[in-house]
Amino acid sequence: MPSFQKRPRIPQELIMDNIAKKKITCNINKILQELLGLDNIPSEQNLQECGLTSLYTIILIARIEERFEINFEDSELIFDNFSTFEKIILTVQNNSCIRLHQMTDRRE
């Protein structure tokens, strides 16, 4: 008779972090698609090479703050934090104002 091993239990915090990151990723991807008209941007792609100008960066930041109901600190508003898809996700994820229930898909 085969013996079945019980799967290790995944901590709830890890599951919630993963859900939050997926929601952040999805929403950031939608914003970048709206702004730059590009799909499937590689996570480490320099967004300036994709057309992200300084004006688009300001619009990007405003849309992120609106979508996630957050306000970035002045110290977070450096171009490097918004230079790649992955850095944007990390900047949003690290923002202390984010709550999972605030991350909802909004249709414009």
Secondary structure, 3 states (H helix, E strand, C coil): CCCCCCCCCCCHHHHHHHHHHHHHHHHHHHHHHHHHCCCCCCCCCCHHHHCCCHHHHHHHHHHHHHHHCCCCCHHHCCHHHHCCHHHHHHHHHHCCCCCHHHCCCCCC
